[in-house]
Amino acid sequence: MVDTKRNSYLLPIKAEIRKKENLSQSDYIEVNLVIEELSILASSKKRNRLTT
């Protein structure tokens, strides 16, 4: 989700995790996100090889 007023993205966190970590709506947390693009490309190449 995008928050256009803050020019940022919103990351939903499951209620179970919010309770376990004692998080409230006004808390700020730091999240590290790693996108492994190479894995996606490798899977895509395997599919293409199988279909041609």
VMD Tcl script that builds the backbone (N, CA, C; Angstrom):
set m [mol new atoms 156]
animate dup $m
set s [atomselect $m all]
$s set {name element resname resid chain x y z} {
  {N N MET 1 A 0.847 -1.179 0.000}
  {CA C MET 1 A 0.000 0.000 0.000}
  {C C MET 1 A 0.890 1.239 0.000}
  {N N VAL 2 A 0.378 2.296 -0.595}
  {CA C VAL 2 A 1.129 3.539 -0.684}
  {C C VAL 2 A 0.427 4.618 0.133}
  {N N ASP 3 A 1.209 5.364 0.903}
  {CA C ASP 3 A 0.709 6.527 1.643}
  {C C ASP 3 A 1.197 7.755 0.889}
  {N N THR 4 A 0.329 8.326 0.052}
  {CA C THR 4 A 0.738 9.450 -0.789}
  {C C THR 4 A 0.993 10.720 0.015}
  {N N LYS 5 A 0.364 10.875 1.174}
  {CA C LYS 5 A 0.597 12.069 2.001}
  {C C LYS 5 A 2.008 12.085 2.573}
  {N N ARG 6 A 2.503 10.900 2.929}
  {CA C ARG 6 A 3.859 10.794 3.504}
  {C C ARG 6 A 4.885 10.371 2.462}
  {N N ASN 7 A 4.416 10.138 1.237}
  {CA C ASN 7 A 5.294 9.692 0.160}
  {C C ASN 7 A 6.088 8.453 0.583}
  {N N SER 8 A 5.354 7.441 1.067}
  {CA C SER 8 A 5.995 6.224 1.540}
  {C C SER 8 A 5.081 5.026 1.305}
  {N N TYR 9 A 5.599 3.852 1.558}
  {CA C TYR 9 A 4.839 2.618 1.442}
  {C C TYR 9 A 4.449 2.132 2.833}
  {N N LEU 10 A 3.300 1.474 2.916}
  {CA C LEU 10 A 2.835 0.901 4.172}
  {C C LEU 10 A 2.968 -0.616 4.095}
  {N N LEU 11 A 3.533 -1.193 5.114}
  {CA C LEU 11 A 3.726 -2.630 5.171}
  {C C LEU 11 A 2.764 -3.209 6.202}
  {N N PRO 12 A 1.778 -3.979 5.759}
  {CA C PRO 12 A 0.847 -4.568 6.730}
  {C C PRO 12 A 1.541 -5.625 7.585}
  {N N ILE 13 A 1.226 -5.625 8.864}
  {CA C ILE 13 A 1.791 -6.605 9.795}
  {C C ILE 13 A 0.633 -7.331 10.464}
  {N N LYS 14 A 0.683 -8.654 10.441}
  {CA C LYS 14 A -0.390 -9.474 10.992}
  {C C LYS 14 A -0.614 -9.164 12.470}
  {N N ALA 15 A -1.876 -9.262 12.891}
  {CA C ALA 15 A -2.259 -8.977 14.276}
  {C C ALA 15 A -1.471 -9.834 15.261}
  {N N GLU 16 A -1.254 -11.096 14.921}
  {CA C GLU 16 A -0.512 -12.008 15.803}
  {C C GLU 16 A 0.899 -11.474 16.075}
  {N N ILE 17 A 1.545 -10.955 15.058}
  {CA C ILE 17 A 2.903 -10.407 15.218}
  {C C ILE 17 A 2.863 -9.098 15.991}
  {N N ARG 18 A 1.874 -8.240 15.696}
  {CA C ARG 18 A 1.747 -6.969 16.441}
  {C C ARG 18 A 1.571 -7.230 17.924}
  {N N LYS 19 A 0.761 -8.212 18.287}
  {CA C LYS 19 A 0.542 -8.544 19.700}
  {C C LYS 19 A 1.803 -9.104 20.339}
  {N N LYS 20 A 2.464 -10.021 19.632}
  {CA C LYS 20 A 3.666 -10.662 20.154}
  {C C LYS 20 A 4.779 -9.642 20.406}
  {N N GLU 21 A 4.895 -8.649 19.515}
  {CA C GLU 21 A 5.942 -7.632 19.625}
  {C C GLU 21 A 5.479 -6.383 20.371}
  {N N ASN 22 A 4.236 -6.393 20.857}
  {CA C ASN 22 A 3.666 -5.271 21.601}
  {C C ASN 22 A 3.733 -3.967 20.793}
  {N N LEU 23 A 3.297 -4.039 19.529}
  {CA C LEU 23 A 3.306 -2.870 18.654}
  {C C LEU 23 A 1.949 -2.189 18.662}
  {N N SER 24 A 1.970 -0.864 18.629}
  {CA C SER 24 A 0.719 -0.123 18.514}
  {C C SER 24 A 0.716 0.655 17.206}
  {N N GLN 25 A -0.414 1.237 16.872}
  {CA C GLN 25 A -0.581 1.932 15.602}
  {C C GLN 25 A 0.393 3.098 15.433}
  {N N SER 26 A 0.775 3.726 16.500}
  {CA C SER 26 A 1.649 4.909 16.406}
  {C C SER 26 A 3.147 4.565 16.432}
  {N N ASP 27 A 3.489 3.276 16.596}
  {CA C ASP 27 A 4.902 2.869 16.638}
  {C C ASP 27 A 5.541 2.930 15.257}
  {N N TYR 28 A 6.807 3.297 15.242}
  {CA C TYR 28 A 7.613 3.246 14.024}
  {C C TYR 28 A 8.585 2.086 14.170}
  {N N ILE 29 A 8.717 1.303 13.123}
  {CA C ILE 29 A 9.668 0.192 13.145}
  {C C ILE 29 A 10.566 0.282 11.910}
  {N N GLU 30 A 11.719 -0.336 11.998}
  {CA C GLU 30 A 12.633 -0.381 10.866}
  {C C GLU 30 A 12.554 -1.760 10.229}
  {N N VAL 31 A 12.428 -1.783 8.920}
  {CA C VAL 31 A 12.317 -3.039 8.185}
  {C C VAL 31 A 13.381 -3.067 7.107}
  {N N ASN 32 A 14.090 -4.175 7.019}
  {CA C ASN 32 A 15.044 -4.381 5.931}
  {C C ASN 32 A 14.406 -5.317 4.912}
  {N N LEU 33 A 14.321 -4.869 3.683}
  {CA C LEU 33 A 13.691 -5.640 2.622}
  {C C LEU 33 A 14.729 -5.959 1.559}
  {N N VAL 34 A 14.858 -7.249 1.265}
  {CA C VAL 34 A 15.799 -7.688 0.243}
  {C C VAL 34 A 14.997 -8.313 -0.889}
  {N N ILE 35 A 15.205 -7.804 -2.084}
  {CA C ILE 35 A 14.535 -8.356 -3.258}
  {C C ILE 35 A 15.573 -9.166 -4.025}
  {N N GLU 36 A 15.310 -10.438 -4.139}
  {CA C GLU 36 A 16.260 -11.325 -4.797}
  {C C GLU 36 A 15.841 -11.515 -6.244}
  {N N GLU 37 A 16.179 -10.558 -7.048}
  {CA C GLU 37 A 15.789 -10.536 -8.453}
  {C C GLU 37 A 16.393 -11.703 -9.232}
  {N N LEU 38 A 17.605 -12.109 -8.903}
  {CA C LEU 38 A 18.266 -13.179 -9.637}
  {C C LEU 38 A 17.511 -14.497 -9.535}
  {N N SER 39 A 16.910 -14.778 -8.385}
  {CA C SER 39 A 16.144 -16.009 -8.210}
  {C C SER 39 A 14.947 -16.031 -9.150}
  {N N ILE 40 A 14.302 -14.899 -9.291}
  {CA C ILE 40 A 13.131 -14.803 -10.159}
  {C C ILE 40 A 13.553 -15.011 -11.612}
  {N N LEU 41 A 14.648 -14.407 -12.015}
  {CA C LEU 41 A 15.131 -14.561 -13.387}
  {C C LEU 41 A 15.526 -16.005 -13.671}
  {N N ALA 42 A 16.163 -16.644 -12.725}
  {CA C ALA 42 A 16.584 -18.030 -12.919}
  {C C ALA 42 A 15.367 -18.929 -13.096}
  {N N SER 43 A 14.331 -18.740 -12.315}
  {CA C SER 43 A 13.114 -19.540 -12.433}
  {C C SER 43 A 12.446 -19.291 -13.776}
  {N N SER 44 A 12.432 -18.043 -14.207}
  {CA C SER 44 A 11.826 -17.680 -15.476}
  {C C SER 44 A 12.563 -18.342 -16.637}
  {N N LYS 45 A 13.890 -18.362 -16.594}
  {CA C LYS 45 A 14.678 -18.983 -17.656}
  {C C LYS 45 A 14.418 -20.483 -17.712}
  {N N LYS 46 A 14.279 -21.137 -16.562}
  {CA C LYS 46 A 13.992 -22.570 -16.530}
  {C C LYS 46 A 12.648 -22.854 -17.190}
  {N N ARG 47 A 11.643 -22.041 -16.887}
  {CA C ARG 47 A 10.321 -22.240 -17.496}
  {C C ARG 47 A 10.390 -22.071 -19.006}
  {N N ASN 48 A 11.090 -21.044 -19.460}
  {CA C ASN 48 A 11.198 -20.788 -20.899}
  {C C ASN 48 A 11.881 -21.949 -21.601}
  {N N ARG 49 A 12.900 -22.502 -20.981}
  {CA C ARG 49 A 13.627 -23.616 -21.576}
  {C C ARG 49 A 12.724 -24.843 -21.695}
  {N N LEU 50 A 11.841 -25.033 -20.718}
  {CA C LEU 50 A 10.955 -26.198 -20.740}
  {C C LEU 50 A 9.844 -26.052 -21.768}
  {N N THR 51 A 9.432 -24.830 -22.059}
  {CA C THR 51 A 8.300 -24.620 -22.967}
  {C C THR 51 A 8.712 -24.478 -24.418}
  {N N THR 52 A 10.001 -24.317 -24.706}
  {CA C THR 52 A 10.422 -24.136 -26.115}
  {C C THR 52 A 10.943 -25.411 -26.704}
}
mol reanalyze $m
mol bondsrecalc $m
mol representation Tube
mol addrep $m
